[in-house]
Amino acid sequence: MAVVLFAISPLLAPGSLSSSSLDSMLPFAAVLVIASLGQTLVITQGGIDLSVPGAMALAAVFVTKIPEQTGMPLWLAVLLGLGAGLLGGLVIGLVVVRFGIAAFVASLAMNSILIGVVLHVSDGFPGSADASFSDFAVGSFLGVQNLVIIAVLCVLLLGLARSRTVVGRRFMAVGASAPAAHLLGIRSKAHQVGAYAVAGLFYALAGLLLAGYLRTPDILLGNPYQLSTIAAVVLGGSLLTGGVSSAAATAVAALFLTQLNQVVLAAGAATSMQLLVQAIVLALAVVLTRMPIKRLLRRRTS
């Protein structure tokens, strides 16, 4: 699908594959990839996380408003931003797993809390990232943008961790069937809680990098990523019921969605059309991924 889109992009929007267009698209694709990796972990466990906007926005505040207001060193602000995302995800995981609260309810409530903190700390006005941090975010190494390098490293590390480590294989086993994994002696609840915690870390990293890239970001910079992360995971072939996912496939789907948004906007469509296209693509992806399951169930019952 991604290959087809890139092939027809010049026909739909001339110039959408020019070097300048790609240079402007890839950093945003990288941010979506990183945030979507977090959503992938949660969906692998059969959950859903709606706290993406809040976690990204709070992390961005830590590298914009907090240093401006307190003079906090940049390295400490970055660590606290990442820690805030991790803590928010951990709380969601504990509420969902330990207390049985629906994932969308718990994560949506956490998102409201995080947004409230952002609005309180920022007073409703954006701040600017430190110049050195911004230079890193917009910089490149050997001609490859730093954000792209970080996104690729995240995909590789997550993919290797899930397939080559004991913790990763157990994580996937829990996602496939938590009761069965528990019978094998695997601490299924710990892996489920960990999915939300590490997901929050990915959201925070995405928010930090996006804030650095934009230099003076909107205080609610994470809002467009709530639907986009879910769409990327589903388009990547992950099952909403859990157990099946791929970091690499999610990354490709995120690249597809970012290019699709660019083509829609370059074609002269309104921003509202961009959201509509995302919703349609997500709906089609859900239908297409469920069809093979239905056919398999019919064969087993026949």
C-alpha positions as CSV (number, residue, x, y, z in Angstrom):
1,M,0.0,0.0,0.0
2,A,2.8,2.4,0.9
3,V,4.6,1.6,-2.4
4,V,1.5,2.3,-4.4
5,L,0.9,5.6,-2.6
6,F,4.4,6.8,-3.2
7,A,4.1,5.7,-6.9
8,I,0.9,7.7,-7.5
9,S,1.8,10.7,-5.3
10,P,3.2,12.8,-8.1
11,L,0.0,12.2,-10.1
12,L,-2.3,13.3,-7.2
13,A,-0.1,16.1,-6.0
14,P,2.8,17.2,-8.3
15,G,6.0,17.9,-6.3
16,S,5.0,15.7,-3.4
17,L,8.1,13.5,-3.9
18,S,10.5,16.3,-4.4
19,S,13.5,16.4,-2.1
20,S,12.1,19.4,-0.2
21,S,8.8,17.7,0.3
22,L,10.4,14.5,1.5
23,D,12.7,16.5,3.9
24,S,9.7,18.2,5.4
25,M,7.6,15.0,5.6
26,L,10.1,12.6,7.1
27,P,10.6,14.3,10.5
28,F,6.8,14.2,11.1
29,A,6.7,10.6,9.9
30,A,9.5,9.8,12.4
31,V,7.5,11.3,15.3
32,L,4.5,9.3,14.3
33,V,6.5,6.1,14.1
34,I,7.9,6.6,17.6
35,A,4.5,7.4,19.1
36,S,2.9,4.5,17.2
37,L,5.4,2.0,18.6
38,G,4.0,2.8,22.0
39,Q,0.5,2.2,20.8
40,T,1.7,-1.0,19.3
41,L,2.8,-2.3,22.7
42,V,-0.6,-1.6,24.2
43,I,-2.6,-3.0,21.4
44,T,-0.4,-6.2,21.4
45,Q,-1.9,-6.7,24.9
46,G,-5.4,-6.2,23.7
47,G,-5.7,-2.7,25.1
48,I,-6.0,0.8,23.7
49,D,-4.3,4.0,24.8
50,L,-6.0,7.4,24.4
51,S,-3.4,9.3,26.5
52,V,-1.1,10.0,23.6
53,P,-1.9,13.7,23.2
54,G,-1.5,14.4,26.9
55,A,1.8,12.5,27.3
56,M,3.3,14.2,24.2
57,A,2.1,17.7,25.3
58,L,3.4,17.3,28.9
59,A,6.8,16.1,27.6
60,A,7.0,19.1,25.3
61,V,6.2,21.4,28.2
62,F,9.2,20.0,30.1
63,V,11.6,21.1,27.3
64,T,9.9,24.4,26.6
65,K,8.1,26.1,29.5
66,I,9.8,24.5,32.5
67,P,13.4,25.5,31.6
68,E,12.1,29.0,30.8
69,Q,10.3,29.4,34.1
70,T,12.9,27.7,36.4
71,G,16.2,27.7,34.6
72,M,16.3,23.9,34.9
73,P,19.2,22.2,32.9
74,L,18.1,20.8,29.6
75,W,19.3,17.3,30.4
76,L,17.2,17.2,33.6
77,A,14.1,18.6,31.7
78,V,14.4,15.8,29.1
79,L,14.7,13.1,31.8
80,L,11.7,14.5,33.7
81,G,9.7,14.7,30.5
82,L,10.4,11.0,29.7
83,G,9.7,10.1,33.4
84,A,6.4,11.9,33.2
85,G,5.4,9.8,30.2
86,L,6.5,6.6,31.9
87,L,4.7,7.4,35.1
88,G,1.5,8.3,33.3
89,G,1.6,5.0,31.4
90,L,2.3,3.1,34.6
91,V,-0.7,4.5,36.4
92,I,-2.9,3.6,33.4
93,G,-1.6,0.1,33.4
94,L,-2.1,-0.4,37.1
95,V,-5.7,1.0,36.9
96,V,-6.5,-1.2,33.9
97,V,-4.8,-4.4,35.0
98,R,-5.2,-4.3,38.8
99,F,-8.7,-2.7,39.1
100,G,-10.2,-3.9,35.8
101,I,-11.1,-0.5,34.5
102,A,-11.7,-0.4,30.7
103,A,-8.5,0.8,29.0
104,F,-10.2,3.5,27.0
105,V,-11.8,4.9,30.1
106,A,-8.6,4.9,32.2
107,S,-6.4,6.3,29.4
108,L,-8.9,9.0,28.4
109,A,-9.1,10.0,32.1
110,M,-5.3,10.1,32.3
111,N,-5.2,12.2,29.1
112,S,-7.5,14.8,30.7
113,I,-5.3,14.9,33.8
114,L,-2.1,15.4,31.7
115,I,-3.7,18.1,29.5
116,G,-4.9,19.8,32.7
117,V,-1.3,19.8,34.0
118,V,-0.1,21.2,30.7
119,L,-2.6,24.0,30.7
120,H,-1.8,24.9,34.3
121,V,2.0,24.9,33.9
122,S,1.9,26.7,30.6
123,D,-0.8,29.2,31.5
124,G,-2.2,28.5,28.0
125,F,0.8,30.0,26.2
126,P,3.6,28.0,24.4
127,G,7.2,28.2,25.2
128,S,10.4,27.7,23.1
129,A,12.8,24.8,23.2
130,D,16.4,25.4,24.0
131,A,18.4,26.3,20.9
132,S,20.8,23.4,21.3
133,F,18.0,20.9,21.6
134,S,16.2,22.4,18.6
135,D,19.4,22.3,16.6
136,F,19.7,18.6,17.3
137,A,16.1,17.9,16.4
138,V,16.3,19.6,13.0
139,G,19.9,18.4,12.4
140,S,21.2,15.4,10.5
141,F,24.1,12.9,10.5
142,L,25.7,11.9,7.2
143,G,22.8,13.4,5.3
144,V,20.1,11.5,7.3
145,Q,17.9,13.5,9.6
146,N,18.4,12.9,13.3
147,L,14.7,12.3,14.0
148,V,14.7,9.6,11.3
149,I,17.7,7.9,12.8
150,I,16.1,7.9,16.2
151,A,12.9,6.4,14.8
152,V,14.8,3.7,12.9
153,L,16.8,2.8,16.1
154,C,13.5,2.6,18.1
155,V,12.0,0.3,15.5
156,L,15.1,-2.0,15.4
157,L,15.5,-2.1,19.2
158,L,11.8,-2.8,19.8
159,G,11.7,-5.5,17.1
160,L,14.8,-7.2,18.4
161,A,13.7,-7.0,22.0
162,R,10.4,-8.7,21.2
163,S,11.8,-11.5,19.1
164,R,15.3,-12.1,20.5
165,T,14.8,-11.7,24.3
166,V,13.1,-13.8,26.8
167,V,11.1,-10.8,28.1
168,G,10.0,-10.0,24.6
169,R,8.9,-13.5,23.8
170,R,7.0,-13.7,27.0
171,F,5.4,-10.3,26.3
172,M,4.1,-11.6,23.0
173,A,2.8,-14.8,24.6
174,V,0.9,-12.8,27.2
175,G,-0.7,-10.7,24.3
176,A,-1.7,-13.9,22.5
177,S,-3.4,-15.4,25.6
178,A,-2.8,-14.1,29.1
179,P,-4.5,-17.0,30.8
180,A,-2.4,-19.5,28.9
181,A,0.8,-17.5,29.7
182,H,-0.2,-17.4,33.4
183,L,-0.5,-21.2,33.4
184,L,3.1,-21.4,32.0
185,G,4.3,-19.4,35.0
186,I,4.6,-16.0,33.1
187,R,3.7,-12.9,35.1
188,S,1.1,-11.8,32.7
189,K,-0.1,-8.8,34.7
190,A,3.4,-7.4,35.0
191,H,3.8,-7.5,31.2
192,Q,0.4,-5.9,30.6
193,V,1.2,-3.0,33.0
194,G,4.7,-2.7,31.5
195,A,3.1,-2.3,28.0
196,Y,1.4,0.9,29.1
197,A,4.4,2.2,31.0
198,V,6.8,1.8,28.1
199,A,4.2,3.1,25.7
200,G,4.1,6.3,27.8
201,L,7.9,6.5,27.4
202,F,7.5,6.4,23.6
203,Y,4.8,9.1,23.6
204,A,7.0,11.3,25.7
205,L,10.0,10.8,23.5
206,A,7.9,11.7,20.4
207,G,6.6,14.8,22.2
208,L,10.1,15.9,23.1
209,L,11.5,15.5,19.6
210,L,8.5,17.2,18.0
211,A,8.8,20.2,20.4
212,G,12.5,20.5,19.5
213,Y,11.8,20.3,15.8
214,L,9.0,22.9,15.9
215,R,11.0,25.0,18.4
216,T,7.9,26.8,19.6
217,P,5.2,24.2,19.5
218,D,1.5,24.5,20.2
219,I,0.8,23.5,23.8
220,L,-1.6,20.7,22.5
221,L,0.8,19.5,19.9
222,G,-0.1,15.8,20.5
223,N,-3.8,16.1,19.5
224,P,-3.4,14.9,15.9
225,Y,-1.6,11.8,17.1
226,Q,-4.4,10.1,19.0
227,L,-6.1,8.7,15.9
228,S,-3.0,8.5,13.8
229,T,-1.2,6.1,16.2
230,I,-4.1,3.8,16.3
231,A,-4.5,3.9,12.5
232,A,-0.8,3.2,12.0
233,V,-0.9,0.1,14.3
234,V,-4.0,-1.3,12.7
235,L,-2.7,-0.6,9.2
236,G,0.4,-2.4,10.2
237,G,-1.6,-5.6,10.6
238,S,-1.9,-5.6,14.4
239,L,-5.0,-7.2,15.8
240,L,-7.0,-5.0,18.1
241,T,-7.7,-8.2,20.2
242,G,-3.9,-8.5,20.8
243,G,-1.2,-11.1,20.2
244,V,-0.2,-10.1,16.7
245,S,1.8,-7.0,15.9
246,S,5.0,-5.8,14.1
247,A,7.2,-2.8,14.9
248,A,8.5,-2.6,11.3
249,A,5.0,-2.9,9.8
250,T,3.7,-0.2,12.2
251,A,6.6,2.1,11.0
252,V,5.8,1.5,7.4
253,A,2.1,2.3,8.1
254,A,3.1,5.5,9.9
255,L,5.1,6.5,6.9
256,F,2.2,5.7,4.6
257,L,-0.2,7.9,6.7
258,T,2.2,10.8,6.9
259,Q,2.7,10.8,3.1
260,L,-1.1,10.4,2.6
261,N,-1.7,13.5,4.8
262,Q,0.9,15.4,2.8
263,V,-0.7,14.4,-0.5
264,V,-4.2,15.4,0.7
265,L,-3.0,18.8,1.8
266,A,-0.8,19.3,-1.3
267,A,-3.8,18.6,-3.5
268,G,-5.5,21.6,-1.9
269,A,-7.9,19.8,0.5
270,A,-8.8,21.4,3.8
271,T,-7.2,20.1,7.1
272,S,-10.6,18.7,8.0
273,M,-10.4,16.4,4.9
274,Q,-7.1,15.1,6.3
275,L,-8.9,13.8,9.4
276,L,-11.7,12.4,7.4
277,V,-9.2,10.5,5.2
278,Q,-7.5,9.1,8.3
279,A,-10.9,7.9,9.7
280,I,-11.8,6.3,6.4
281,V,-8.4,4.5,6.1
282,L,-8.7,3.3,9.8
283,A,-12.2,2.0,9.2
284,L,-11.1,0.1,6.0
285,A,-8.1,-1.3,7.8
286,V,-10.2,-2.6,10.7
287,V,-12.6,-4.3,8.2
288,L,-9.8,-5.8,6.1
289,T,-8.0,-7.2,9.2
290,R,-11.2,-8.8,10.6
291,M,-12.2,-10.5,7.4
292,P,-9.5,-13.3,7.5
293,I,-10.5,-14.0,11.1
294,K,-14.1,-14.4,10.3
295,R,-13.3,-16.7,7.4
296,L,-11.1,-18.8,9.6
297,L,-13.8,-19.1,12.3
298,R,-16.3,-20.2,9.7
299,R,-14.0,-22.9,8.4
300,R,-13.5,-24.2,11.9
301,T,-17.2,-24.3,12.7
302,S,-18.2,-25.9,9.4
